[in-house]
Amino acid sequence: MEEEGKREERKWAITWERFVQELKKAGYIAAPMVAVSVLQYLQQVVSVIIIGHLGALALASAAIATSITNVTGFSLLSGMAGGLETLAGQAYGAKQYQKLGTYTYSAIISLIIMCPPICVLWIFIGKLLPLLGQDTLISQEACKYSMWLIPALFGGAVLKPLTRYLQTQSVILPMLITSSFILCLHTISCWILVNKLQLGQKGAAIAFSLSTWLNVILLGLYVKFSSACEKTRAPLSREALYGIGEFFRLGVPSAIMVCLKWWSMELLLLLSGLFKNPKLETSVLSICLTISTLHFTVPYGFGAAASTRVSNELGAGNPQLARMAVLVALFLAGTESVIVSSGLFLSRQVLGYAYSNDRQVVRYISVMTPLICLSFIMDSLQAVLSGVARGSGWQKIGAYINIGSFYLVGLPVAAVLGFVAHLRGKGLWIGILAGSFLQTVLLSIVTACTDWNKQVTKARERVLERRSSVKDEDK
């Protein structure tokens, strides 16, 4: 009995030691990734703030253009790049270093292919928005802003895979440095182009496009000349073209995972315009969405860490360490969400003053704050679980879950509570919160039921099978 107790004690000691080690590894990735995502998000915030001083028309058109370009373009590219987290992360874990570079080329080519159809949509935004009931003048100005963002779209098609290339190797510091530098430069260039050169809102879009491409150049130079990327640099070859189909098989469901929830939140704003006091409802929901989006940049870093650690360990053939990576990421996300949501709840009476001096708006936001706090918790957990899905390669399951959660449950419940039960904006948010809860529960069940040994086998087959198929083609 005494020996059995000692064995149990040693087992717990080993488990705790592994947990602490994994906590350090995850923290090393998550902390800078949180900063990177916040800095990149602030570029758009800075643009809107500077444009806001030009007047209501400029602000309204830029806000609409930013929303549409995010939904139809940048979020789509970011979501598709999630397919690279599976391929590159598992290849790096399996020490197939050259394949990581090749996969990155495949992703860049694939995302560039996606850009022209998106550009066509942006060019005709000025004609499409009035059909949705939007003001003609605002639509025309939004179209001009969107067209000047087209260079940024192509820049994003290169930048998104580059960031995943570095992320899957846990090389995060260069992204942190470049993102900090780019934000400072973007703020200055945006102000100069908008105010000094009198380019108006067009200047902000030009500044954003320039900032995106400068980020591409800086990271590209780092990849080209840094010793940290020496093993994974690969020449552009036919193998990159062969990998496009494989990338799309993972990238498309990955994009669906990201975009479906994003689109559902945008639909909430459209629905809020149908209430009796649309200005109040839309303003409050817009503020709530801004708060929620800003917070999501934090758990996104935890999700990136989970994706990297899980994919690396699966590729390396370590199922237990992959499982430990999931537990650590959930622990970090859960802790963060509880702390932040508690602070937000305690400040609910004054939170609204950060966005408006209208007492009606402030009171409404104080009522919505408890729901936002619950959203923080759901978002943090699902960000990690979505990262696990990307790292493991079961994006299709995640896509099906998101369709069911938000479009079969979330939005219908939101419509019923908002319009039938007359809960207005509160009802809409409760509906999406119900969808988020269902999404988190389903992703948790799938993760809990995952056979990690089987995932290791799939990861090895995915990496090595590609290698043999390319050799056969060469023959």
Residue pairs with C-beta under 8 A, 6 or more apart in sequence:
18 321
18 324
19 324
19 327
19 328
22 309
22 321
22 324
22 325
22 328
23 328
23 331
23 332
25 170
25 309
25 325
26 302
26 305
26 306
26 309
26 325
26 328
26 329
26 332
27 305
27 332
28 170
28 172
29 167
29 170
29 172
29 301
29 304
29 305
29 308
29 309
30 301
30 302
30 304
30 305
30 329
30 332
31 301
32 172
32 173
32 175
32 176
32 301
33 167
33 172
33 175
33 300
33 301
33 304
33 305
34 297
34 298
34 300
34 301
34 302
35 176
35 179
35 301
36 163
36 172
36 175
36 176
36 179
36 301
37 297
37 298
37 300
37 301
37 304
38 294
38 297
38 298
39 176
39 179
39 180
39 182
39 183
40 179
40 183
41 293
41 294
41 297
42 183
43 182
43 183
43 186
43 208
43 211
44 66
44 70
44 208
46 183
46 186
46 187
46 190
47 62
47 66
47 186
47 190
47 204
47 205
47 207
47 208
48 59
48 62
48 63
48 66
50 190
50 191
50 194
50 195
50 204
51 58
51 59
51 62
51 194
51 201
51 204
52 58
52 59
54 194
54 200
54 201
57 137
57 138
57 141
58 141
58 200
58 201
60 138
61 138
61 139
61 140
61 141
61 142
61 144
61 145
61 201
62 141
62 142
62 145
62 201
62 204
64 129
64 134
64 138
64 139
64 142
65 125
65 141
65 142
65 143
65 145
65 146
65 149
65 205
66 145
67 266
68 122
68 125
68 142
68 146
69 122
69 146
69 149
69 153
70 262
71 259
71 262
71 263
71 266
72 118
72 121
72 122
73 118
73 122
73 149
73 153
73 156
74 152
74 153
74 156
75 258
75 259
75 262
76 114
76 118
76 255
76 259
77 111
77 114
77 153
77 156
77 157
77 160
78 156
78 160
78 258
79 251
79 254
79 255
79 256
79 257
79 258
79 259
80 107
80 110
80 111
80 114
80 160
80 251
80 252
80 254
80 255
81 107
81 111
81 160
81 161
81 163
81 164
81 251
81 254
82 164
82 250
82 251
82 254
82 255
82 257
82 258
82 307
82 390
82 395
83 107
83 247
83 248
83 249
83 250
83 251
83 252
83 254
83 390
83 395
84 103
84 104
84 107
84 161
84 164
84 165
84 168
84 247
84 251
85 164
85 167
85 168
85 254
85 304
85 307
85 308
85 311
85 387
85 390
85 391
86 250
86 254
86 311
86 390
86 391
86 392
86 393
86 395
86 462
87 103
87 106
87 243
87 246
87 247
87 250
87 462
88 100
88 103
88 104
88 164
88 165
88 168
88 311
89 168
89 307
89 308
89 310
89 311
89 312
89 314
89 315
89 391
90 311
90 312
90 314
90 315
90 391
90 393
90 459
90 462
90 463
91 97
91 99
91 100
91 103
91 315
91 463
92 100
92 168
92 169
92 232
92 311
92 312
92 315
93 311
93 312
93 313
93 314
93 315
93 316
93 317
93 459
94 315
94 316
94 317
94 459
94 460
94 463
94 464
95 316
96 315
96 463
96 464
96 467
97 231
97 232
98 231
98 232
98 234
99 234
99 463
99 466
99 467
100 165
100 168
100 169
100 232
100 234
101 165
101 232
101 233
101 234
102 234
102 237
102 239
102 240
102 243
103 243
103 247
104 161
104 162
104 164
104 165
105 234
105 236
105 237
105 240
105 243
106 240
106 241
106 243
106 244
106 246
106 247
107 160
107 161
107 164
107 247
107 251
108 157
108 158
108 161
108 162
109 240
109 241
109 244
110 244
110 247
110 248
110 251
111 156
111 157
111 158
111 160
111 161
112 154
112 157
112 158
113 244
114 157
115 153
115 154
115 157
118 153
119 150
119 153
121 128
122 143
122 146
122 147
122 149
122 150
122 153
123 143
123 146
123 147
124 143
125 139
125 142
125 143
125 146
126 139
126 140
126 142
126 143
126 144
127 139
128 139
129 138
129 139
129 142
129 143
130 136
130 139
134 142
141 201
144 201
144 202
145 201
145 202
145 204
145 205
146 205
148 202
148 205
148 206
148 209
149 205
149 208
149 209
150 209
151 209
151 212
151 213
152 205
152 208
152 209
152 212
152 213
155 209
155 212
155 213
155 215
155 216
156 212
158 216
158 220
159 212
159 215
159 216
159 219
162 216
162 219
162 220
162 223
163 175
163 219
165 223
165 232
166 172
166 174
166 175
166 219
166 223
166 229
167 175
167 304
167 307
167 308
168 308
168 311
168 312
169 228
169 229
169 232
170 308
170 312
171 228
171 229
174 219
174 222
174 226
175 219
178 215
178 218
178 219
178 222
179 215
181 218
182 211
182 214
182 215
182 218
185 211
185 214
186 207
186 208
186 211
189 207
189 210
189 211
190 203
190 204
190 207
190 208
192 203
193 199
193 203
193 204
193 206
193 207
194 200
194 201
194 203
194 204
194 207
197 203
199 206
222 229
223 229
223 233
224 233
238 473
239 470
242 469
242 470
242 473
243 466
246 466
250 393
250 395
253 395
253 396
253 398
253 399
254 390
254 395
254 398
254 399
256 395
256 399
256 402
256 403
257 386
257 389
257 390
257 395
257 398
257 399
257 402
258 386
260 399
260 402
260 403
260 406
260 407
261 402
261 406
261 435
261 436
261 439
264 406
264 407
264 410
264 411
264 432
264 435
265 289
265 292
265 432
267 411
268 285
268 289
268 414
268 428
268 429
268 432
269 282
269 285
269 286
269 289
271 414
271 415
271 418
271 428
272 278
272 281
272 282
272 285
272 424
272 425
272 428
273 281
273 282
274 419
275 281
275 418
275 424
275 425
280 360
280 361
280 364
281 424
281 425
283 356
283 361
284 361
284 364
284 365
284 368
284 425
285 425
285 428
285 429
287 352
287 355
287 356
287 361
287 365
288 365
288 368
288 372
288 425
288 429
290 355
291 344
291 351
291 372
292 372
292 375
292 376
292 379
295 340
295 376
295 379
296 379
296 383
298 336
298 340
298 380
299 333
299 336
299 337
299 379
299 380
299 381
299 383
299 384
300 383
302 329
302 332
302 333
302 336
302 380
302 383
302 384
302 387
303 329
303 333
303 383
303 384
303 386
303 387
303 390
304 387
305 329
305 332
305 387
306 325
306 326
306 329
306 384
306 387
306 388
306 391
307 387
307 388
307 390
307 391
308 391
309 322
309 325
309 328
309 329
309 391
310 322
310 325
310 326
310 387
310 388
310 391
310 392
311 390
311 391
311 392
311 459
313 319
313 321
313 322
313 325
314 322
314 391
314 392
314 452
314 455
314 456
314 458
314 459
315 459
315 460
315 463
317 456
317 460
318 456
319 452
319 453
319 455
319 456
320 452
322 391
322 392
322 452
322 455
322 456
323 452
326 384
326 388
326 447
329 384
329 387
329 388
330 381
330 384
330 385
332 384
333 380
333 381
333 383
333 384
334 377
334 380
334 381
336 380
337 376
337 377
337 379
337 380
337 381
338 377
340 376
341 372
341 373
341 374
341 376
341 377
342 373
344 351
344 369
344 372
344 373
344 376
345 369
345 370
345 373
348 365
348 366
348 369
348 370
349 366
350 362
351 362
351 365
351 366
351 369
352 361
352 362
352 363
352 364
352 365
352 366
353 362
355 361
355 365
356 362
364 425
367 426
368 425
368 426
368 429
371 426
371 429
371 430
371 433
372 429
374 433
375 429
375 432
375 433
375 436
378 433
378 436
378 437
378 439
378 440
379 436
381 440
381 444
382 436
382 439
382 440
382 443
385 440
385 443
385 444
385 447
386 398
386 443
388 443
388 447
389 395
389 397
389 398
389 443
389 446
392 450
392 455
393 455
393 458
393 459
393 462
394 446
397 446
398 443
401 439
401 442
401 443
401 446
402 439
404 438
404 442
405 435
405 436
405 438
405 439
405 442
406 432
406 435
406 439
409 434
409 435
409 438
410 431
410 432
410 434
410 435
410 436
410 438
411 431
411 432
411 435
412 431
413 430
413 431
413 434
413 435
414 427
414 428
414 429
414 430
414 431
414 432
414 434
414 435
415 428
415 431
416 427
416 431
417 423
417 426
417 427
417 428
417 430
417 431
418 424
418 425
418 427
418 428
418 431
419 427
421 427
423 430
